[in-house]
Amino acid sequence: DWEHLRELLPELRRRKVEDEGDLQRLEMRTHRALLEQAFLARDEHRLEMAWADVPRGLRTEPQLLGDYAGYLLESGHDDKAEQLLREALRKRWDAGLVETYGLLETTEPGKQLSHMERLLADHPDDPTLLLTLGRLSLRAQLWGKARGYLEACISRNGPAPAYRELGQLLERLHEPGKAIEIYRRGLSGVGGP
């Protein structure tokens, strides 16, 4: 009963029933479960209310923020998720949030790309960021830039989706032989995890 547990948390904290670390973990777990329940109920208002109930101190936690942004993405509210993630990433780096950001399909992928390219100076070799930049470049139809980012991602042992994205791009660029080679490398694990 997550809702009642959420209501009990201040009393548990006041009475010092558990140490603060355990209470924080319980509070995080409670709010993640409430967000999930609201999302699974397909009730947008309930999802917004569940997020509004999250204490300010927890709203910057990457797990919780990532859950909420993912639920917004799944609900078709990419622009709202983009704003939330952009502000969070401006304050604190998190690879999981960067990956979620790359999955958003907003009306202005070029702006998304320029926001993420600002992070490149501090994280030039991060495969998750390079994959995100590649995906955003694809959405902005910047084929050369997308190819460069995806190849850089793969050269840094990037995740399997980078191989798929690059293979699809090479097919689009009418380079089927190179696309097949990238798909093979991705499936065999050569040059990647």
N, C-alpha and C positions, 0 to 999 in steps of 0.2 A: 504494500500500500504506500506507494511513493509520495503521494500527495500529503498523507498524514505524517509521514516521516519528515517531509520538508517542513511541516508546521512544528514538529517536535525539535528540530535541530537547534533553534535558539535556546530552548529550555535545557537541552542536553549540554550545550556550551556553558550556559549560566551555572549549572550545577556541577560542571567539570566531571561528567560521568566518564568521559574518555579523554585521552590526551589530545592536544590540539591537532597534531598530525593525522590521527585516526579520524577525528571529526571532519577535517578538511577533505580527506579521501571519501568519507561517507557522503558529505555534502556534494562533492563533485559527481559521485556515482548517482546520487538522487536526482540531480538536475539533468544529467545525461539521460537517465531513464525517463524523466518527465518529457524531455524534448522528443525522445523516440516515440513515446506513447502518443503525443500530439501529432507527430508526423504520420504515424501508422493509422491514426484516426482520420487522416486526410482532412483535417480541420485547420485551415490557415489561421483563423483567429486564435484558436487554442495554442497553435505553435508560437504565434507572436506573444501570447500571454505567458507561455512557459519561458520564453526568452526574457521577457520583462521581469519575471520572478527571480531570475538568476542574479545573485548579488554582484555589484560592480567589480569587486575584487576577483571574481571567478570568470567574468566575461572576457578576460584577456588570456585565459588558459587555452593553449592551442587545441587540446582534445575537445573541449566544450565548444569552442569557437568553430572548429572544423566540423563537428557534428551539425551545428546549426547551419553553417554555410552549405554543407552537403544536402541538408533537408531543403533549404531554399533552392538549391540547384535542381534537385529532383522535383520540386514543385513548380519549376518554371520561372522562378524569381531570380534569374541570373544577375540582373542589374543591381538588385539589393545585396546579393551575396558579394558581388564585385566590390561595392563600396565598403562593406564590412571587412572583407579580406585585405583590401588595399590599405585601409587605415591600420589594421592590425599588423600588417607586414612592414609598414613604415616605422612602427615602434619596436617590433621584435621579429627576428628571423625564425621561421619554422618551415622545414622542408615539406611537411604534410600540407600546410596551408598554401605553399607555393604550388604544389601539385594540384590541389583543388582549384586554385585560381586559374590554372591552365585549362581546366575542363569547362570553364564558364563560356557561354556563347552570348555575349552582349552585342548591342547594336554598333559598338565602336571598338572593334578589336585592335585597331591601330593605337588608340589611347591606352588600352590594356598593355600592349606591347611596350610602349614607351615607359609606363610605370614600372614594369618588370625589368626593363633594361637598366634602370637606375640601380637595381640590386646587383647587377653583374660586376660592378667595380669591387664590391666587398666579397662576392662569391663567384669568381670567374671559372672555377673548375667544378662547380656543383652540378652533377648530372641532372638532378630534378629541376633546377632552374633552367638549364639548357633545354631540356625536354619541353618545359612550359613555354620558353621563348620560341621554340620550334613550332609548337602547336598554335601559339598566338600569331606567329608569322604566316602560318598556313591559312588561318581564318582571315587575316588581312590580305591574303593573296600575294604575299611577298615571297615568291618561290625560291629565289636565290638565298635570301636571308634564312628561310626555313631550312633549306638544305644545309647551310653552314652550321646552324645551331644543332640540327639533328645529328650531323656527322660528328660535331664536337662532343655531343652527348654520348654517342656510341664509342668514340675514342677514349672516353673516360669511364668505360664500363657501365654505361647507362642501363636503365631498366629495359625489359623486353618491349614495352610499348613504343620505345624510340625506334626500334627496328621496323615495326609495323608502319609507323607514321612515315619513316623515310622510304620504305618500300612502296607505299601508296603514292608518295610524292614522285618517286622515280617513274612509276607507271604513268602518272599524269604528264610527266615530262617526256614521255615516249622513250624511255630507257628500260625496256623490259628485262634485258640481260642483267643490268646492274640491280634492278629491283629483285630479281630472283636470287642473286648472290646475297643481298642484304637479308632477305627472308631466310635463306639457308643459315647464314651466320646467326641470326636471331634464334632459330630453332635448335641449332647445334650448341649454342652457348659459346661459340668462338668469339672472343672479344667482348664478352659480356657476362653477366651473372648466370 
